């Protein structure tokens, strides 16, 4: 009896040794501009939902990025480091500085599929990635411009609040807004075209910092008390510093209600929709970051498997005004 027990124990041990530790999953890496931004946290939530729905997959969605959205070099270093890891099977990058990330990809010479998410590389570097997944940024900016033009058809003075001067997605939005306001294409600044003029000191680049965005708006309004409009190319002042934004724009609520003063802004995250409901922004044109994070792993797997993938893969837009805040967000 003891002999049988020992044999059984040995058999169990042999099976355990033969099985070995559970194999690590291959990583579908998403590298974002910074972990301090709630927009990118929504991408992470989409990534984690995919993991939860695919527990038996040989792949795992892995989300990472520098601590601060303003750390361009940190993002580039993470891209380089992750491309050097054996378990990285594919990568989706949201470039904070499109040129820097393009150079990093060239230096790394990756053997795994590379795509962009949320923000793209510059057009001349598009060959370094296989597809772009995210917002049609030019259309997003154009819709913001159309809301501004509809509110003030005769034009006026405007300032655009932008993020990082090297972020291709923000530059495309700004161009879309200018094209919508001017009725022309490709103008680097507005100087009366379509009745619109960009005031001195604009655009303002805030490096995606909400508090800096509010301070920039404060300074521009102090220098231009009769300013007609702001075009905010990312929601940083609204979702990054919602109370300071309310404090600044609250006194302009009556002017916003009458379309004497217009604020068109990007995104619908954090407290932005609530702020729209309070009448402190004319219109929001929002992205769908959760959808980006949720779709990215499947797109990366298709790229790994050599399947045909559209380029670009656009996610939609949500458009919110004071009158539509209860129904404007895709569920």
C-alpha positions in Angstrom: 0.0 0.0 0.0 2.8 2.4 0.9 4.6 1.5 -2.4 1.5 2.4 -4.4 1.2 5.6 -2.5 4.8 6.5 -3.3 4.3 5.6 -6.9 1.2 7.8 -7.1 3.0 10.7 -5.5 5.9 10.3 -8.0 3.5 10.3 -10.9 1.9 13.5 -9.7 5.4 15.1 -9.3 6.4 14.0 -12.8 3.3 15.5 -14.3 3.9 18.8 -12.4 7.5 18.9 -13.6 6.5 18.0 -17.1 3.8 20.7 -17.2 6.2 23.4 -16.0 5.2 27.0 -15.3 2.4 28.5 -17.3 3.7 30.1 -20.4 3.8 33.8 -20.5 1.5 35.4 -23.0 2.6 37.3 -26.0 2.2 41.1 -25.4 0.0 43.4 -27.6 1.6 46.6 -26.3 -0.2 49.9 -26.3 2.1 52.9 -25.6 0.4 56.2 -24.9 1.6 59.7 -24.4 1.2 59.7 -20.6 -0.5 57.9 -17.8 -1.7 61.1 -16.2 -4.4 61.8 -18.8 -7.9 60.4 -18.3 -8.3 60.1 -22.1 -5.6 57.5 -22.1 -7.0 55.8 -19.0 -10.2 55.2 -21.1 -8.0 53.5 -23.7 -6.6 51.3 -20.9 -10.1 50.4 -19.8 -10.9 49.2 -23.3 -7.6 47.2 -23.4 -8.5 45.5 -20.1 -12.0 44.7 -21.2 -10.5 42.9 -24.2 -8.3 40.9 -21.8 -11.3 40.0 -19.7 -13.2 38.7 -22.7 -10.3 36.7 -24.1 -8.8 34.9 -21.1 -7.7 31.9 -23.2 -5.9 33.9 -25.9 -2.2 33.4 -26.4 -2.0 37.2 -26.4 -2.5 39.8 -23.7 -3.1 43.5 -24.1 -0.4 45.5 -22.2 -0.9 49.2 -21.6 2.0 51.5 -20.7 3.5 55.0 -21.2 5.5 57.6 -19.3 4.1 59.1 -16.1 3.6 62.5 -17.6 2.1 63.4 -21.0 4.7 66.0 -21.5 7.6 63.4 -21.3 8.2 63.0 -25.0 11.6 61.4 -24.5 10.2 59.0 -21.9 7.6 57.8 -24.4 10.3 57.2 -27.0 12.4 55.3 -24.6 9.5 53.0 -23.6 8.8 52.3 -27.3 12.4 51.4 -27.8 12.6 49.3 -24.6 9.4 47.4 -25.4 10.5 46.7 -29.0 13.6 45.1 -27.5 11.5 42.6 -25.5 11.1 39.0 -26.8 7.5 38.8 -25.7 6.3 41.9 -27.6 4.2 40.6 -30.5 2.9 43.9 -31.8 2.7 47.5 -30.8 0.2 50.4 -31.0 1.7 53.8 -30.3 0.1 57.2 -29.6 2.9 59.5 -30.6 3.4 62.6 -28.4 6.1 63.8 -30.8 5.5 62.3 -34.2 9.0 63.0 -35.5 10.7 61.6 -32.4 8.6 58.4 -32.5 9.3 57.9 -36.2 13.0 58.2 -35.5 12.7 55.8 -32.6 11.0 53.2 -34.9 13.7 53.6 -37.5 16.5 53.1 -34.9 14.7 50.1 -33.4 14.1 48.5 -36.8 11.2 46.3 -35.4 10.4 42.9 -36.7 6.8 43.0 -35.2 3.8 44.9 -36.6 3.6 48.6 -35.6 0.4 50.6 -35.7 -0.6 54.0 -34.3 -3.5 54.7 -32.1 -5.2 58.0 -31.2 -2.4 60.0 -32.9 -0.6 59.2 -36.1 2.8 59.8 -37.6 3.4 62.5 -40.1 2.3 61.7 -43.6 5.8 61.3 -44.8 6.5 58.7 -42.1 3.3 56.7 -42.5 5.2 53.8 -44.1 6.7 53.0 -40.7 3.4 51.8 -39.4 0.8 49.4 -40.9 -2.3 51.2 -39.9 -3.8 54.0 -37.8 -6.7 53.3 -35.4 -8.5 56.3 -33.9 -10.3 59.5 -34.7 -10.4 61.2 -38.0 -8.6 64.2 -36.5 -9.0 66.5 -39.5 -12.8 65.8 -39.5 -12.9 66.4 -35.8 -11.3 69.8 -36.1 -13.5 70.6 -39.0 -16.7 69.9 -37.0 -15.4 72.1 -34.2 -14.9 74.9 -36.8 -18.4 74.3 -38.3 -20.0 74.7 -34.8 -18.0 78.0 -34.3 -18.9 79.3 -37.8 -22.6 78.4 -37.3 -22.7 80.3 -34.1 -20.9 83.4 -35.5 -21.5 83.4 -39.3 -19.9 86.8 -39.7 -16.6 85.7 -38.2 -14.5 87.5 -35.6 -11.4 87.0 -33.6 -10.3 83.5 -32.4 -7.6 81.8 -30.5 -6.9 78.0 -30.7 -5.6 76.2 -27.7 -3.4 73.3 -28.7 -1.4 70.6 -26.9 2.1 69.5 -28.1 3.5 71.3 -31.1 4.8 68.0 -32.4 1.6 66.1 -32.0 0.3 65.3 -35.5 -3.3 64.6 -34.4 -3.6 68.1 -32.9 -2.1 69.8 -35.9 -4.6 68.0 -38.1 -7.5 69.2 -36.0 -6.3 72.8 -36.1 -6.1 72.6 -39.8 -9.6 71.2 -40.1 -10.9 74.0 -37.9 -9.1 76.7 -40.0 -10.4 75.1 -43.2 -14.0 75.1 -41.9 -13.8 78.7 -40.8 -12.1 80.1 -43.8 -13.6 78.1 -46.6 -10.1 77.5 -47.9 -7.7 74.6 -47.4 -4.2 74.6 -45.9 -3.9 78.0 -44.4 -1.3 78.1 -41.7 -3.1 80.9 -39.8 -6.3 83.0 -40.2 -5.9 86.6 -41.2 -9.4 87.7 -42.2 -10.3 84.7 -44.4 -13.9 83.9 -43.9 -14.1 86.8 -41.6 -11.9 85.1 -39.0 -8.6 86.4 -37.5 -6.3 84.6 -35.1 -5.2 87.0 -32.4 -1.6 87.6 -31.4 0.0 84.9 -29.3 -2.1 82.1 -30.7 -2.1 79.2 -31.1 -1.2 78.5 -27.5 0.6 75.2 -26.9 -0.1 73.7 -23.4 1.7 70.3 -23.6 -1.6 68.7 -22.7 -1.7 70.3 -19.3 -5.2 71.4 -18.2 -4.0 74.0 -15.7 -1.7 75.6 -18.3 -4.7 75.6 -20.7 -6.9 77.5 -18.3 -4.0 80.0 -17.6 -3.4 80.5 -21.4 -7.1 81.2 -21.9 -7.0 83.6 -18.9 -4.1 85.5 -20.5 -5.6 85.6 -23.9 -8.9 87.0 -22.6 -7.0 89.6 -20.5 -5.2 90.8 -23.7 -8.3 90.4 -25.9 -11.4 91.2 -23.8 -13.6 91.3 -26.9 -12.4 87.9 -28.2 -15.1 86.1 -30.2 -14.1 82.5 -29.9 -11.8 79.8 -28.6 -11.2 76.6 -30.6 -9.8 74.1 -28.1 -8.2 71.2 -29.9 -8.1 68.9 -26.9 -10.3 68.9 -23.8 -7.4 69.5 -21.4 -8.7 72.7 -19.8 -12.1 71.2 -19.3 -11.3 67.7 -18.1 -7.9 68.5 -16.6 -8.9 71.6 -14.6 -12.7 71.6 -14.6 -13.2 74.0 -11.7 -10.7 76.6 -12.8 -12.3 76.4 -16.2 -15.7 77.0 -14.7 -14.4 79.9 -12.7 -12.9 81.5 -15.8 -15.8 80.9 -18.2 -18.7 81.2 -15.8 -18.9 85.0 -16.3 -19.2 84.5 -20.1 -22.2 82.2 -19.8 -24.7 84.8 -21.1 -22.4 85.6 -24.0 -22.1 81.9 -24.8 -25.9 81.5 -24.7 -26.4 84.3 -27.2 -23.5 83.1 -29.4 -21.7 86.4 -28.8 -18.8 84.3 -27.5 -18.2 80.8 -28.8 -16.2 77.9 -27.3 -15.7 74.8 -29.5 -13.8 72.1 -27.8 -12.6 68.5 -28.4 -13.4 65.5 -26.3 -16.3 64.4 -24.1 -14.5 62.9 -21.1 -14.3 63.6 -17.4 -16.6 66.6 -16.5 -16.7 67.9 -20.1 -20.3 66.8 -20.8 -21.5 68.3 -17.5 -19.8 71.5 -18.4 -21.6 71.5 -21.7 -24.9 71.0 -19.8 -24.0 74.1 -17.7 -23.8 76.2 -20.8 -20.1 76.8 -20.4 -19.1 75.5 -23.9 -20.9 75.9 -27.2 -20.1 72.4 -28.5 -18.0 69.4 -27.8 -16.8 67.1 -30.5 -15.7 63.9 -28.7 -13.6 60.9 -29.5 -14.1 57.3 -28.4 -10.9 56.3 -26.6 -12.5 53.2 -24.9 -13.4 51.9 -28.3 -9.8 52.5 -29.5 -8.4 50.5 -26.6 -10.9 47.7 -27.0 -10.3 47.3 -30.8 -6.6 47.7 -30.8 -5.7 44.1 -29.7 -7.9 42.6 -32.4 -6.3 44.8 -35.0 -2.8 43.9 -33.8 -3.7 40.2 -34.0 -4.9 40.7 -37.6 -1.7 42.4 -38.5 0.3 39.6 -36.9 -1.6 37.0 -38.8 -1.1 38.9 -42.1 -4.8 39.7 -42.6 -5.9 42.7 -44.6 -6.5 45.7 -42.4 -7.9 49.0 -43.5 -5.7 52.0 -43.2 -6.9 54.1 -41.4 -9.4 52.4 -39.1 -11.6 55.3 -37.9 -13.6 55.3 -34.7 -16.5 57.7 -34.6 -17.3 61.1 -33.0 -19.8 62.1 -30.3 -21.1 65.7 -30.6 -22.6 67.4 -27.6 -24.3 70.7 -27.0 -26.2 72.0 -24.0 -29.4 70.7 -25.5 -28.1 67.1 -26.3 -26.0 66.2 -23.2 -28.4 63.4 -22.2 -28.2 61.6 -25.5 -24.9 62.6 -27.2 -22.6 59.9 -26.0 -22.5 56.5 -27.7 -23.3 53.8 -25.2 
